[in-house]
Amino acid sequence: MYDLVIIGGGPAGISAAIYASRKKIKFILITESFGGQSSVASEIQNWIGTKSISGFELAKKMEEHLRAQEDVEIEEGSLVDKVEKIEGLALGWKVHLQNGKDIETKTILVASGGRRRRLDVAGEKEFEGKGVVYCSTCDAPLFSKKDVAIVGAGNAALGAVKDLLSYANKIYLLIRSDKIKGDSILFEDIKKDKRVEILMMSEVSEIFGEEFVEGLKYTDKGENQTKELKISGVFVEIGSVPNSEFLGDLVDKNKYNEIIVDFGTQKTSCAGIWAAGDVTTLPYRQNNISAGDGIKALLDINFSLKNKTPSRP
Ligand SMILES: Cc1cc2nc3c(=O)[nH]c(=O)nc-3n(C[C@H](O)[C@H](O)[C@H](O)COP(=O)(O)OP(=O)(O)OC[C@H]3O[C@@H](n4cnc5c(N)ncnc54)[C@H](O)[C@@H]3O)c2cc1C
């Protein structure tokens, strides 16, 4: 039985794993991939100690740093499916993987982050990667001289408009309500460009095409009418959802399925399970913050394992 299973190979999971190795904890890190969400970013300028680095390079460095530690066990390319209590043990969990493996452990750190929120409309799944995309930083160059739609009202959507301005011919920004949620400075800035058309109160209902996206339908809620846009790309920028389903109701979560933790120790409501980074109710989503959360969690797990008593609340 392991002392600790760390779920996730993003900044939260990797920072915890490096500390776990240095604390000589018998652990295994289970992850689908390394580096986390920003590994697709073309440039990261706020990773402390590094002026500028691509997301891909940062992910590689994180993995190298982890593998350079002693006694590191990694289960890569695997997804955790379910977590179950081992009956009769005060601290004992069975972690089921999608590949059929089961791993037993005394404690768990959930650092499984988030994934992009989907629109859940007809055609979205069918045209994913064929015009429907979720990362403007990664995919904006593919839409050079094309007409595109961006869906969302927050900074991610406004940032996507900025990214697309370097490439696209025409950009429609579809906002479901009558409110912009992103920074007003950014909004005022993009509004100045004649290639940007802002469609407020506009909710996407369908994405269509033959082999690739050719257009979308949306409800103009102001006029109560269904309208169509001829476009080649749809950038879905409506936030993220936490990867917390595999825990079921073992831990308390908020209405968005984010895990509720004590931010001093990263403890969840369930003894023996900690959580760190974007999978929690953390309001600010950043690499440095997730890394710090992972370390806080690990130090608290170490304290619990060594002292067999809870840390200070
Ligand atoms: C395009 C983009 C650009 C960004 N740019 C920046 C930036 O410039 N600076 C900055 O500070 N932040 C940036 N961010 C935010 C930053 O990436 C996140 O805050 C950070 O990655 C969160 O780290 P995390 O470890 O909590 O989770 P994640 O990075 O989401 O990592 C979660 C890990 O868990 C794994 N995983 C998920 N589910 C399972 C499962 N069931 N079983 C096993 N493994 C699983 C995933 O494969 C992944 O390795 C950006 C985000 C995006 C999307």
The ligand as an ORCA input file, in Angstrom:
! r2SCAN-3c Opt
* xyz 0 1
  C      -4.482     28.133    -22.687
  C      -4.103     28.436    -21.246
  C      -3.056     29.303    -20.992
  C      -2.694     29.592    -19.671
  N      -1.659     30.447    -19.458
  C      -1.249     30.689    -18.190
  C      -0.140     31.548    -17.941
  O       0.446     32.136    -18.858
  N       0.251     31.704    -16.632
  C      -0.381     31.090    -15.578
  O       0.046     31.256    -14.443
  N      -1.440     30.288    -15.796
  C      -1.898     30.072    -17.058
  N      -2.988     29.279    -17.275
  C      -3.669     28.683    -16.110
  C      -2.883     27.464    -15.601
  O      -2.590     26.627    -16.712
  C      -3.677     26.690    -14.562
  O      -4.032     27.529    -13.495
  C      -2.826     25.528    -14.019
  O      -2.429     24.676    -15.070
  C      -3.597     24.701    -13.001
  O      -2.743     23.685    -12.555
  P      -3.294     22.356    -11.840
  O      -2.097     21.516    -11.579
  O      -4.170     22.738    -10.733
  O      -4.241     21.647    -12.915
  P      -4.028     21.274    -14.455
  O      -3.009     22.131    -15.084
  O      -5.396     21.253    -15.037
  O      -3.436     19.799    -14.400
  C      -4.251     18.710    -14.113
  C      -3.527     17.432    -14.429
  O      -4.337     16.342    -14.039
  C      -4.418     15.365    -15.067
  N      -5.735     14.725    -14.915
  C      -6.968     15.284    -15.053
  N      -7.921     14.379    -14.769
  C      -7.275     13.239    -14.428
  C      -7.704     11.941    -14.026
  N      -9.006     11.631    -13.899
  N      -6.768     10.996    -13.776
  C      -5.442     11.285    -13.891
  N      -4.977     12.507    -14.259
  C      -5.881     13.454    -14.523
  C      -4.245     16.179    -16.356
  O      -3.735     15.349    -17.386
  C      -3.227     17.222    -15.901
  O      -1.925     16.717    -15.989
  C      -3.390     28.994    -18.586
  C      -4.455     28.125    -18.844
  C      -4.824     27.855    -20.150
  C      -5.976     26.925    -20.415
*
